[in-house]
Amino acid sequence: MTHSDLPRTLGALNASRFSDRLQPHRTLKEELRSNLICKLDRRDPLFPGVVGYEDTVIPQVVNAILSRHNFILLGLRGQAKTRLARMLTSLLDARMPYIAGCEIRDHPLRPICKQCRDKVSMLGEDTPIAWIAAEDRYIEKLATPDVTIADMIGNIDPIKAARSGQDISNELTIHYGLLPRANRGLFVVNELPDLAGKVQVGLFNIMQEGDVQIKGYPVRLPLDVMLVFTANPEDYTARGKIITPLKDRIGSEIRTHYPLTVEQGIAITKQEAWTSRHSPAALEIPPYIHEVVEHIAFLARDDKRVDKRSGVSQRLPITVLENAVSNAERRALRAKESETVPRILDLYAALPSITGKLELEYEGELKGGDAVARELIRNAVGKVFNSYFEGVNLRQVVQWFELGGALRLDETIPAAEMVQQLGRIQDLLQATDKLGLSENESDAMRASAGEFILEGLYAHKRISRNEELAFVAGERPSREERSRDERDEGPRKGGFDQRRGGGGGGRRNLN
């Protein structure tokens, strides 16, 4: 049935196929519940695009809806709380009828506002009907300390009273707030603890008892609405709190979380990062670059210099990848190359995408955001390097530097020139086959892979990098250090130094 064929009067609506869905007992929560049951029966995806919550958060959201609960999504920043709430509209009917002209979208068979009750009483089956789409039944409000009862519930409108000739205490003189206008829809309040206590009282009173006082006049509005809240656990103490009676009336408290595995994080970052961009240079991102970017976020979440209460948003790897790709794209455009491939050096160019997303503890503040971010990148490279080159003999590469070789990094060097320089280092480009590269790979891919190997050796202190961004030989450990390492860690495996973990290293290292 097209939009033009939908019933336009109450009588036509009662005679249509929509009459079963208009039964007075079918509330909004029953609508969500029945549509959810249909999706579960058909095994349809419930929240497509939400990755990593399949076995944790989503089952709890399903249980809350089946239980007809209002619920709160509780978690740190960047955990897709708002996105999940917005996707609840997929569980609503495609179109919903309401009494035409009603500000609060009254149910045709059970109107709650005086104006609609009077209209139905006067016009009967000729009462005009309008229709609203599912996405328009969603209202979202960011809670801030300046939000008032008038914003959320409503206020007396003296101008409306004067124009209509009504007494100011009459219900017809009310200017409705956001919550009544969300009637028969979803009302989402983000950052709930930031809402003033008296406004929270107004919320739970109208959503449970259905009444509220506006300017001293009691108003009864038994709204049909589902409330979804989001909050950050830190907000309970940092900026405000959720009052106890409101917490008691929220049916389910659902905890969100960051990706549990690097693979989940990579999937989210690939999905959300803006990498499918129109450019003269075609983009290809090597798998190890994706892994390093994600490990930066995982290491930051475990770093004692980063504030755990604030968390490290999933937006960090997304913006880091976007920035690194842009830096690589800039290089390819300047060199008039046909392919864009990010290198590790491009991740260092993406430092502004990291430092602004890290809330540092005292130790981190002393060291500085840039230094902490650089160390996170270096350690992330070290972890990913281990997964590809554990047990691989790279002694010839290290020896080239020990014999006086040096390679200066420059993010503007074209790929062909970079490969030519890397080719002077014995066995380096041959080792790129461990990264899945073939002999026919482009210069851009080989340059990126060669630089990754050198950065991995630097992360494990096999070679060093000086202040001029040149890779040079690493400092040899003293006899005491060697004997201590051998005693603590045992002999190294293969040709790769397993004794000395990731981190800084070498003389005059960049921080």
Disulfide bonds with the S-S distance in Angstrom:
none
